[in-house]
Each structure stands twice: as structure tokens, then as C-alpha cells.
Amino acid sequence: MGTEIVMVDEIAFPPQITTTKPLSLVGHGITDIEIHFLQIKFTAIGVYLEPEIVNHLQKWNGKSGNELQEDDDFFAALIDAPVEKFLRVVVIKEIKGSQYGVQLESAVRDRLAEDDKYEEEEEAALEKLVEFFQSKYFKKDSIITFHFPGTSPSAEIVFSTEGKEDSKITVENANVVEMIKKWYLGGTRGLSATTISSLANNLSAHLSK
């Protein structure tokens, strides 16, 4: 896995970070929207995974990045693999935390409803999460991280912005955690096509080594 710092829209992503163990930068990209032919970039994303992820994806060895990019089963296997995952999301264009919270809520709720998993517990967990972002202001270069331990179905989300102490929340509801992963890493339905493409190409290269 890489050793160079990767620049995503002028934002530096280290090739490795250490949580309980070293994780490698395996994919990166941006979230954006086109308004009147102008591309507005919102966030830069780095996806860090345990190098062992390739052991769980051997079934796709030999597939090209382009093939993997279109294969939602591949991304489902990546999401389900019992390895640690870490997302580092850096703000490019400032927005209110409440706007981000609403986006996250509707993406997660839609996916839960589709799988018939949206019950009172999920609603309560999602409300707490929206509340967490409600009071935040996402200045440029603020960072949101999502840490998914390989062993437990929880997620620790940390928000840090210049001059303020980091604030964090732990999401314990396994269904909500799964849908947050799907929002960011869910193949053709993932939030960022550039991140999905980068993951597909890099994992294709690692699988064939």
C-alpha cells in the first residue's frame, strides 16, 4: 500500500494512520455537486483500511478497477469484512453542520427503510447523530472522522475544527452504522463516485499482487 502523501484538491492525506493498528490509505476522492455548469466541491475523503482487507476480497482477484467499480457485491464484501475501517472527511466548502446532518439522515433512513430495518431504535440513534451535527459549523479544513472497529458493530465519529476541542459521538446501533458505511462505501450508490473509483482501482491492483 502507498507510502506517499496523497493530495486531494490541495488537501494532504497521509499514506497511513494508526488507530489501534496501522491502516493504509486505499481510496480517496471528493463529494461535489454541479450547479449551472459549475462544479462545487464540498469535501475531500480518504478511506483507510487494514492491509488484510485483500484477504477478504480474493474472490475478485483478476478483475479490473472498471469492473469492480460497477460491482456492488464487491463493495458489500468490503463493507462486511471484519477489518478496521477509518474515513477522514475534510471540508472544502464551508456549510452548516445541520445541512450535513440532514444529508446523512436522509441517506441512512432511506437505506434502512429499503431493507425494512427502520425501527424506533434506529430512529433514536439517527436523531442523536443529527443533533450532534446540528450545533457544528463546518469551516474549511474542518475534519470529520468515522472509525469503524473491525470487531464491534459501532462507529466513533469525531468532529474537529480549528481552535475548538474535538467533539465525538459513538453510534452503537449496528443497522445505522452499516448504512453510514454504505453511504460512503456503497459502490454505485456511494456518496462519492471518485472515491468508489479510486477504491476499485487500488484494490484491483493490490489483489493482483
N, C-alpha and C positions, 0 to 999 in steps of 0.2 A: 504494500500500500504506500501511498506517496510520502515524500519527505520534504516537499517544497511547500512554502506558504502559498495559498491559492487566493487570488484576488477576485472577488465577485463585485462588480460595479464599484471599484475603489475601496471595498471593504475587505480587510485581510482575515482569512480563516486559517488558523494553524493546522498543520497536517495531522496533528494528534492532540487529543486532550486526555486527561486522566481523571476518571471518576473513582471507582473502586479499582479500576484497571485501565491500561491504555486503550483508547478507542481511536480508530483511524477515520479520517475524512474520506467518505466513499462517494458522496454525491453533493452537488451544490447547484444553486440556481436562484431565481428571483420570483417574486409574485408581482404581477403588473396588470394594468388594465389599459385598454385603448379608448381614448376619448377624442373625438374629432380628429382622427388620424395621428394623434399624439400618444406616444407610449409613456404612461405614468408608472414609474416603478415604486412599489411600496416597501418591500422587504427583500433582504438577501438571506438565503437559507444555506446552512451547512448541515449535512447528515453524517453523524459519526456512529460507527458500528464496530463491534468486536470483529477482529480479522477472521474468527471462526465462522462467521456468517456463511462463508463459502461452503463449509461442510454441510450446511442445511439446504444448499441450493444445487447440489450436484446433478440433480435430475435435468437441469437446464444447461449443463456443460455443453459447449459447442454451438450454442445459439448466439446469434449476433445481437449487438445492442439494439438494433432496429426491431428485431423480433421480440426481444424481451420487453421493450417499451410498450408494445401492444398486448402483452400477456398479463392479464390481471391475476391469473393463478400464481404467476411468479411473484408478484408483489404481495399477494395474500400469504405466500410461504415466507417471504421476507418479514412481514409483519408478525407472523405467528412464531418465527424461530425464537427459541429460548435464549437469546443473547441480548446483552445490554445495548440500548439504543439511546442516542442523545441528539437532540435537534437544537441548533443555535440559530436563532432568527434575529437579524439585525435590521432596525428600522432605517429605511432610506428616506421616505417621505412622512413627515410627522402627521399623525392622526390622533384622535381621542381614543383612549383605551376602550371606551364604551362602544365605539364603532367596530373595533377588532372583536370585542366580546360578542357583539350581535352576529358577526360573521361566523365566529366559531360555534355559537349556539345553534344557528340555523343549519350549518353543515352537519353538526353532530346529531341534532334532533332528527333531521331528515333521514340520516343513515340508520338511526335507531328505529324510527318508525317503519322504515322499509323492511327491517329484519324482525319487526314485531318485538322489539326489546325496550320500548319506551314506556317504563312504568314509573310509579311515584318515586322510587329510589333514584332512578336516572334523572328524573326532572329536578329533584332536590340537589343532586350533585352538580348538575349543569347550572342551576340557579346560583349556587355558591361560586362557581367558576366565573360566571358573568359578573357577579358582584365584585369579585377580586379585581377584574379589569376595569370596572366602572369608574373608579376614582383615579385611575392612572392617566398620565398624558404621555403618549409615545413620541418623545422628541427624536430628532435624527440621531442615529447611533445608539439609541436605547437597545437593550438586548432582552429577548425573551428566550429562556431555555426550557426544553422539555426533556426530562430524564426518565427513561423507562428501564427499570432494572430488569435483568433477564429472568429473575426468579419469581417476582411477585407482580400481580396484575395491577400495579398502581403507577402513578406518574407524579413526579415532583416538578412543579412549574415555578420558575424564578423570573422575576422582572427586575432589571437593574437599569437605572438611568443616572446620568452624571450628577454627582453631588448628593444623591439620596441613598439611604441604606437599602440593600436589596430586600424585596418582599417576596415571600414564597407561599405556595399553597400545595397541599398534597391531595390528589384525586384518588380516592380508594375504590370508586365504582368501576369494576372491570369492564363493563359494557361501554361506559363513557370513555375510558382510557383507550379501548380498542378503536373506537370511532375517531378519536383525536389522531391516532396513528394513521387511520385510513384517510383522514382529511389531508394529511401531509404526504403520506407514502402510498396512497391507494391506486397506483397505476394510472390508467386512463382517466380515472375520476379524481386524481390527486389535485391539490390546490395549485401546484406549480409544474407546468409541463417541462420547463427547463431542468428542474430538479429530478423529475422522473427519468428524463432522457439521460442526464448525467449518471444517475444510479445504474441505469440499464447498461450504458456503455462501459462504465468502470467495472461493474460486477461481471459483465461478459468477459472482459479482459482478465480479471482475477480467476474466473472459473476455468479458463483455458490454460492457465499456467501449470 
